Amino acid sequence: MKIKECDKMTYRLDEISIRVKDDKQGFETINEIYEDIFNGKIPLIKNNKRKSYNNLIPLGNYENYRDDEYTFTVFADDLDTLFQIHKWINYGDIMEFEGSGSTIDQARKDARHQLAIYWGIERTFTNDFETIVPKYDSKDGKVYCYLYVGIKNRYRDYDSDY
């Protein structure tokens, strides 16, 4: 009987983290994580019964850069962090790069291509975020990737917090 009660239990994860290499396989692993989140295999923005939660988006955070590796954490954001990111953009601490395509892979590659165009920016390698808008949530049926990259703000006193 107890097992049946557990079968009825509904749950949702707050976040997941993985340490990946900065290479093709690491990129593909993150693509798979996003795909599994959107199709409900990873219950982050949907519960284990694949019911969506309103106003939750998967927000990826790149951190702990070392050599050719980093930690990728994706968490369910209720848009508060995304609003904070846009404040940091307005303050000049973060730059936004938009990519699009027919798949998550294409959208993420396109956003990184946009970043590569700005190869001369001084990155801080802190406050790097990413969010994906799936086809079914976009107006034109494309997948969108928004890459947010922390940059050195020449007008900010770096001894102070954001």
C-alpha positions in Angstrom: 0.0 0.0 0.0 2.8 2.5 0.8 4.3 2.0 -2.6 1.0 3.0 -4.2 0.9 6.2 -2.1 4.5 7.0 -3.3 3.4 6.4 -6.9 0.8 9.2 -6.4 3.5 11.6 -5.1 4.1 14.6 -7.3 7.5 16.4 -7.3 9.6 18.9 -9.1 13.3 19.6 -9.0 14.6 23.1 -8.1 17.9 22.7 -10.0 20.4 20.3 -11.5 24.1 20.8 -11.9 26.7 19.1 -14.0 30.4 19.6 -14.6 31.3 19.6 -18.3 34.2 20.2 -20.6 34.1 23.2 -22.9 33.9 21.0 -26.0 31.4 19.5 -28.5 30.4 16.7 -26.1 29.8 19.2 -23.2 27.7 21.4 -25.6 25.6 18.4 -26.7 25.1 17.3 -23.0 23.6 20.7 -22.2 21.4 20.5 -25.3 20.1 17.1 -24.0 19.4 18.6 -20.6 17.3 21.4 -22.1 15.5 18.9 -24.3 14.7 16.6 -21.3 13.5 19.6 -19.3 11.1 20.7 -22.1 9.7 17.2 -22.8 9.3 16.6 -19.1 11.9 13.9 -18.5 13.6 16.2 -16.1 10.9 17.6 -13.8 12.2 21.2 -13.5 9.5 23.4 -15.0 7.0 20.5 -15.2 6.4 18.1 -12.4 7.0 14.3 -12.7 3.5 14.0 -14.1 4.4 16.5 -16.8 2.1 19.2 -15.6 3.6 22.7 -16.3 4.0 25.3 -13.7 3.1 28.8 -14.7 5.8 31.4 -15.0 8.7 29.0 -14.6 11.6 29.0 -17.1 14.8 27.0 -17.1 17.7 29.4 -16.5 21.2 28.0 -17.0 24.1 29.4 -15.1 27.7 28.9 -16.1 30.2 29.1 -13.2 33.4 27.8 -11.7 35.4 28.0 -14.9 38.7 26.1 -14.6 40.9 25.2 -17.5 38.5 23.8 -20.1 35.7 22.9 -17.7 32.9 24.6 -16.0 29.8 23.9 -13.9 26.5 24.2 -15.6 23.5 24.6 -13.3 20.0 25.0 -14.6 17.3 26.0 -12.2 13.6 26.8 -12.4 13.4 30.6 -12.3 10.1 32.4 -11.6 11.5 35.3 -13.7 13.0 37.2 -10.7 16.5 36.3 -11.7 15.8 37.1 -15.3 14.6 40.6 -14.3 17.8 41.0 -12.3 19.9 40.0 -15.3 18.1 42.7 -17.3 19.0 45.3 -14.6 22.7 44.2 -14.9 22.4 44.6 -18.7 21.2 48.2 -18.1 24.1 48.8 -15.7 26.6 47.6 -18.3 27.6 44.5 -16.3 26.1 41.9 -18.7 25.7 41.7 -22.5 22.8 39.7 -24.1 23.3 37.6 -27.2 20.3 36.2 -29.0 20.3 33.1 -31.2 17.5 31.3 -33.1 17.0 28.2 -35.1 14.7 25.2 -35.6 16.4 23.3 -32.7 17.9 24.0 -29.4 21.3 23.1 -30.8 21.0 25.6 -33.7 19.7 28.4 -31.4 22.5 27.9 -28.9 25.2 27.8 -31.7 23.7 31.0 -33.2 23.9 32.8 -29.8 27.5 31.7 -29.4 28.2 33.0 -33.0 26.8 36.4 -31.9 29.1 36.3 -28.9 32.1 35.5 -31.1 31.5 38.6 -33.2 32.2 40.6 -30.0 35.5 38.7 -29.4 37.1 41.9 -27.9 34.9 42.3 -24.9 36.4 41.7 -21.5 34.5 38.9 -20.0 34.4 38.3 -16.2 33.4 34.7 -16.5 31.0 35.3 -13.7 27.3 36.0 -14.1 27.0 34.0 -17.3 23.5 32.8 -17.9 21.4 31.2 -20.7 17.7 30.6 -21.3 15.9 28.8 -24.0 12.5 29.7 -25.5 11.1 26.5 -27.1 9.2 26.5 -30.4 5.8 26.2 -28.8 6.4 29.3 -26.7 7.7 31.6 -29.5 5.6 33.7 -31.8 7.2 32.5 -35.0 7.8 28.8 -34.2 11.5 29.1 -33.8 13.7 28.1 -30.8 15.4 31.1 -29.2 18.5 31.1 -27.0 19.4 34.1 -24.9 23.0 34.1 -23.7 23.9 36.5 -21.0 27.6 37.1 -20.5 29.2 39.0 -17.6 31.6 41.7 -18.8 33.9 44.2 -17.1 32.2 47.5 -16.7 34.7 50.2 -16.8 32.4 52.5 -14.9 31.8 50.2 -11.9 33.8 50.1 -8.7 34.6 46.3 -8.6 35.2 46.4 -4.8 31.4 46.8 -4.4 28.7 44.2 -5.0 26.1 44.5 -7.7 
